[in-house]
Each structure stands twice: as structure tokens, then as C-alpha cells.
């Protein structure tokens, strides 16, 4: 299974990267996690005639702004999956006065609202609410004998531990600098992400979703990696274009 980070910034694009988007290549499908501006690069990696499933964590702009680039692709099919209200939200966000609606894309596309909990289709996954300023879901994907946990835009919480238990790869946000915390705008810092990986017994941790206003250089990301490795040695700092095989 290949995981490619197409966008690793939170909030806005900078020289360090595009806003958040992660691509997972499995034996039977491509899975995209969130649709920040990094999604425009997906065509570089999606070469097989397989269905594409896009999981949205929530509706903050840095997680959905890349949806306006979907018309460039030649997907076999696309299914967009998110919390209750996803269908209505995207109908408004991709209205003709703003962009191309999903029913006008050059490939079959449908949008699915789904409830929290376990699901067996279109792939086996679990969705649980995280701790954020607006409702945000984290995901646990169990595919091809591997477990991928995706926890972004969240403070440390029990649900993030449950989603990440024994994960082959935990993809965790790292919006805050080392030691920073915020009750008003919950996010993770390097130490909290590493603590989550250790507590959940994950095999590997990838840090992503770096706040663009705080992580203004790649050196700051490297420092975050070093801080996290003091707690969880199997940590990697993601950057646009990074590919991990699990």
C-alpha cells in the first residue's frame, strides 16, 4: 500500500506546500483523504482504472477548496464521503456560480452522507468525531490487511486513540508548534501527536497539516519531527510529494 502526501499545509498554501490532501493506493481503489489544494496533483499518481473514494474530515476551506479542480481528472468514478450534511454542503459549495457541480463532472460522481461508527462499504472503515471548533471526523481504514488512521484538526481525545489502535500508519495533524496548546482552536503539537502514536501502539507516525502561519520553513517541520521522535522514534515529518509504503 502506497501513501502519498499531496498537500501538507493547514490554512493556506505557501512555499512549504499546498493545503492538506493525502492519497492512498490500494489493490482495489484509490482513497483520498481531504481535498485541500494538494488534490490537484492526484492525476500524477492515479494511473490505474480503479474507483476513487474521497473522505472529507470536515468543511473548513483548507480541506475542501481543491474540489474546484476535480473536472481536470479522468477518474473511473468518484465517491465523496463525509458526515451528515456533506451532500447539502457540497451542493452549495460547488454551485454553478462558484464551480462545477458534481453532476457535471466528466466522470460518475456521487456524494454520500454517513453516520459515525463502522462501515463495510465502500471499504471497511470507522468514523468518529474529534475535538475541533466545528464537527470533524477522524477515520480508521482497514484495507489490504493494513490499518491507516487519519486524525486531523483535533485536540488529543479518546476517539483519536480508538481510531489509531495498532495502526500500521497514524497520519496525525501537527498544526501547533512544540509545546503549544489551544482550547479555543484545538489542534495537536509534535509532542501530543507522538503521545497519541505511543498510547495507541501505532507502528509509524506521519505528521501533516502544519499551520502555514506557524510553520513558515521546512526547518520548523524538521524541528517538530525531532521533538516527536523523543517520544515516538518512528515519526516522519510529511512534505508534499513524500511517499510511504506500508
C-alpha positions as CSV (number, residue, x, y, z in Angstrom):
1,X,0.0,0.0,0.0
2,X,1.4,3.4,-1.0
3,X,0.6,6.7,0.8
4,X,1.5,9.9,-1.0
5,X,1.2,13.3,0.6
6,X,-0.2,15.7,-2.0
7,X,-0.7,18.7,0.4
8,X,0.7,19.0,3.9
9,X,-0.3,22.6,5.0
10,X,-3.1,23.8,7.1
11,X,-4.9,27.1,6.4
12,X,-3.2,28.3,3.2
13,X,-0.6,27.4,0.6
14,X,3.0,28.5,1.0
15,X,6.4,27.6,-0.4
16,X,6.3,24.8,2.1
17,X,3.3,23.1,0.5
18,X,-0.3,23.1,-0.6
19,X,-3.3,22.6,1.8
20,X,-4.0,19.2,3.0
21,X,-4.6,16.2,0.9
22,X,-3.3,12.6,1.2
23,X,-3.6,9.8,-1.4
24,X,-3.7,6.1,-0.6
25,X,-3.2,3.5,-3.3
26,X,-4.7,0.1,-2.5
27,X,-5.1,-3.1,-4.6
28,X,-8.8,-2.3,-5.4
29,X,-9.2,1.5,-5.1
30,X,-7.6,4.9,-4.6
31,X,-8.5,6.7,-1.4
32,X,-8.1,10.4,-0.9
33,X,-8.2,12.0,2.5
34,X,-9.4,15.6,2.4
35,X,-9.5,17.9,-0.6
36,X,-7.2,20.8,0.0
37,X,-5.3,22.4,-2.9
38,X,-2.9,19.4,-3.0
39,X,-5.6,17.3,-4.6
40,X,-4.8,19.0,-8.0
41,X,-1.7,16.7,-8.2
42,X,-3.7,13.5,-7.8
43,X,-3.7,12.8,-11.6
44,X,0.1,12.4,-11.4
45,X,-0.4,9.2,-9.2
46,X,-3.8,7.9,-10.2
47,X,-3.0,5.8,-13.2
48,X,-4.9,2.5,-12.8
49,X,-8.6,2.2,-13.8
50,X,-9.8,1.9,-10.2
51,X,-12.6,3.7,-8.3
52,X,-11.7,6.7,-6.3
53,X,-13.1,7.4,-2.8
54,X,-12.6,10.8,-1.2
55,X,-13.1,11.0,2.6
56,X,-13.7,14.5,4.0
57,X,-13.0,15.2,7.7
58,X,-15.0,18.5,7.8
59,X,-15.8,21.6,5.8
60,X,-13.2,24.1,6.7
61,X,-12.0,25.7,3.5
62,X,-8.5,24.3,3.6
63,X,-10.0,20.8,3.5
64,X,-12.4,21.3,0.6
65,X,-11.0,24.2,-1.6
66,X,-9.4,21.8,-4.0
67,X,-12.7,20.4,-5.1
68,X,-13.0,23.0,-7.8
69,X,-10.1,21.2,-9.7
70,X,-12.0,17.9,-10.0
71,X,-13.0,18.5,-13.6
72,X,-9.4,18.1,-14.8
73,X,-9.4,14.4,-13.9
74,X,-10.4,11.3,-15.8
75,X,-11.4,9.1,-12.9
76,X,-13.2,5.8,-13.4
77,X,-15.6,7.0,-10.7
78,X,-15.5,9.2,-7.6
79,X,-17.5,8.8,-4.4
80,X,-17.2,11.6,-1.9
81,X,-17.9,10.5,1.7
82,X,-18.4,12.7,4.8
83,X,-20.5,13.5,7.8
84,X,-24.2,14.1,7.7
85,X,-24.8,17.3,5.7
86,X,-22.0,16.6,3.2
87,X,-24.3,16.3,0.3
88,X,-26.1,19.6,1.1
89,X,-22.8,21.4,1.8
90,X,-21.1,20.4,-1.4
91,X,-24.3,21.2,-3.4
92,X,-23.9,24.8,-2.1
93,X,-20.1,25.0,-2.3
94,X,-20.0,23.6,-5.9
95,X,-23.0,25.5,-7.1
96,X,-22.7,26.8,-10.8
97,X,-22.0,30.3,-9.6
98,X,-18.9,29.1,-7.8
99,X,-17.6,26.0,-9.6
100,X,-18.6,22.8,-11.5
101,X,-21.3,20.8,-9.7
102,X,-20.6,17.1,-9.1
103,X,-23.3,16.0,-11.6
104,X,-21.5,18.0,-14.4
105,X,-18.1,16.3,-13.8
106,X,-16.6,14.3,-16.7
107,X,-16.9,11.0,-14.8
108,X,-19.5,9.4,-12.5
109,X,-19.5,11.1,-9.1
110,X,-21.8,10.7,-6.1
111,X,-21.8,12.2,-2.6
112,X,-22.6,10.1,0.5
113,X,-23.6,11.3,3.9
114,X,-22.7,8.7,6.5
115,X,-23.1,8.2,10.2
116,X,-20.4,7.7,12.8
117,X,-19.3,4.2,13.5
118,X,-18.2,1.2,11.5
119,X,-18.9,0.8,7.8
120,X,-18.2,-2.1,5.4
121,X,-18.6,-0.2,2.2
122,X,-17.2,1.2,0.0
123,X,-14.2,0.0,2.1
124,X,-14.1,-1.1,5.7
125,X,-13.7,2.0,7.8
126,X,-14.7,3.6,11.1
127,X,-15.6,7.3,11.6
128,X,-15.6,9.0,14.9
129,X,-15.9,12.7,15.9
130,X,-12.8,14.5,17.0
131,X,-12.3,17.7,19.1
132,X,-12.4,20.7,16.9
133,X,-14.0,24.2,16.5
134,X,-16.6,22.6,14.2
135,X,-17.7,19.0,13.7
136,X,-14.8,17.0,12.4
137,X,-14.4,13.2,11.8
138,X,-11.4,11.1,12.1
139,X,-11.1,7.8,10.1
140,X,-9.7,4.3,10.6
141,X,-9.3,2.5,7.3
142,X,-8.7,-1.3,7.3
143,X,-7.7,-2.3,3.8
144,X,-5.4,-4.9,2.3
145,X,-4.5,-6.2,5.8
146,X,-3.3,-2.8,6.9
147,X,-4.7,-0.1,9.2
148,X,-4.4,3.5,8.4
149,X,-5.6,6.1,10.9
150,X,-6.3,9.7,9.9
151,X,-6.7,12.2,12.7
152,X,-6.6,15.9,11.6
153,X,-8.0,19.1,13.0
154,X,-8.3,17.8,16.6
155,X,-7.0,18.1,20.1
156,X,-5.9,14.9,21.9
157,X,-9.0,12.8,22.6
158,X,-10.1,9.3,23.4
159,X,-11.6,8.8,19.9
160,X,-8.2,9.6,18.3
161,X,-6.8,6.7,20.4
162,X,-9.5,4.3,19.4
163,X,-9.1,5.2,15.7
164,X,-5.3,4.7,15.9
165,X,-5.1,1.5,17.9
166,X,-2.4,-0.7,16.5
167,X,-2.3,1.3,13.2
168,X,0.3,0.5,10.7
169,X,0.4,4.2,10.0
170,X,-1.1,7.1,12.0
171,X,-1.5,10.2,10.0
172,X,-1.8,13.0,12.6
173,X,-2.1,16.7,12.2
174,X,0.6,18.9,13.7
175,X,-0.7,22.4,13.4
176,X,0.8,23.7,16.6
177,X,4.5,24.3,17.4
178,X,6.2,22.2,20.0
179,X,4.6,22.8,23.5
180,X,1.8,25.0,22.1
181,X,-1.8,24.2,23.0
182,X,-5.2,25.9,22.4
183,X,-8.5,25.3,24.0
184,X,-10.2,27.7,21.6
185,X,-8.9,26.2,18.4
186,X,-8.0,22.6,19.3
187,X,-5.1,21.1,17.4
188,X,-2.1,18.9,18.0
189,X,1.6,19.7,18.6
190,X,4.5,17.4,17.9
191,X,4.6,16.0,21.5
192,X,0.8,15.3,21.6
193,X,0.9,13.6,18.2
194,X,3.8,11.4,19.4
195,X,2.0,10.7,22.6
196,X,-1.1,9.6,20.6
197,X,1.1,7.2,18.5
198,X,2.7,5.7,21.6
199,X,-0.5,5.3,23.5
200,X,-2.3,3.7,20.6
201,X,0.7,1.4,19.8
202,X,0.9,2.6,16.2
203,X,3.8,1.3,14.2
204,X,4.6,4.6,12.4
205,X,3.6,8.3,12.7
206,X,3.4,10.8,9.9
207,X,3.0,14.5,10.9
208,X,1.0,16.7,8.5
209,X,-1.4,19.7,8.4
210,X,1.2,22.2,9.6
211,X,-0.3,25.6,10.3
212,X,1.0,27.7,7.4
213,X,1.4,30.8,9.7
214,X,3.5,28.9,12.3
215,X,5.5,26.5,10.2
216,X,7.0,29.1,7.8
217,X,10.1,27.0,6.9
218,X,10.9,23.3,6.4
219,X,13.4,23.7,9.2
220,X,10.5,24.2,11.6
221,X,8.9,21.0,10.4
222,X,12.2,19.2,11.0
223,X,12.3,20.5,14.5
224,X,8.8,19.2,15.1
225,X,10.0,15.8,13.8
226,X,12.9,15.8,16.2
227,X,10.6,16.8,19.1
228,X,8.2,14.0,18.3
229,X,10.9,11.4,17.9
230,X,12.0,11.9,21.5
231,X,8.6,10.4,22.5
232,X,7.9,8.2,19.4
233,X,11.0,7.4,17.4
234,X,9.1,6.1,14.3
235,X,8.0,9.6,13.3
236,X,8.3,11.2,9.9
237,X,7.6,14.8,9.0
238,X,5.5,14.8,5.9
239,X,6.1,17.1,2.9
240,X,4.4,17.5,-0.4
241,X,5.4,14.5,-2.6
242,X,6.5,12.3,0.3
243,X,5.6,8.6,-0.4
244,X,5.4,6.0,2.3
245,X,4.9,2.2,1.7
246,X,3.2,0.2,4.4
